[in-house]
């Protein structure tokens, strides 16, 4: 799926990230993939900028001076020589707990309006897929929690006496 989205957007690299999880990627070096969740959580300037995007709208994450100084920019984006970094926020619970696509492009030209429209048309489908994934993860967590909790066995105790009451 990511490879197809990469073709639509002329992306050199693409990541679908959800706060607290390793991103699924296309064209990104493994050490960067492994490091991104930690950087995202620790770097409040970057995380806040990511969460400030409108859900469902493709936008450029500009390396403004504040963002250019972030760990994510210095350690993940700059080494890949991206000229354009686009974000498509797919869901958001609060300013720091969100998920979406991060698209890196080395091309000097911007996306044309057809590419933007195509990417934005995928939003409801990608959002639904992430909703299903998050629901399944919660169900699995609940099920594994139930399995790890010792089961309660109720034991009925009955007492009888052959003696007559006094």
Secondary structure, 3 states (H helix, E strand, C coil): CHHHHHHHCCCCEEEEEECCCCCEEECCCHHHHHHHHHHHHHCHHHHHHHHCCCCCCEEECCCCHHHHCCHHHHHHHHHHCCCEEEEEEEEECCCCCEEEEEEEECCCCCCCHHHHHHHHHCHHHHHHHHHHHHHHHHHHHHHHHHHHCCCCCCCCCCCCCCCCCC
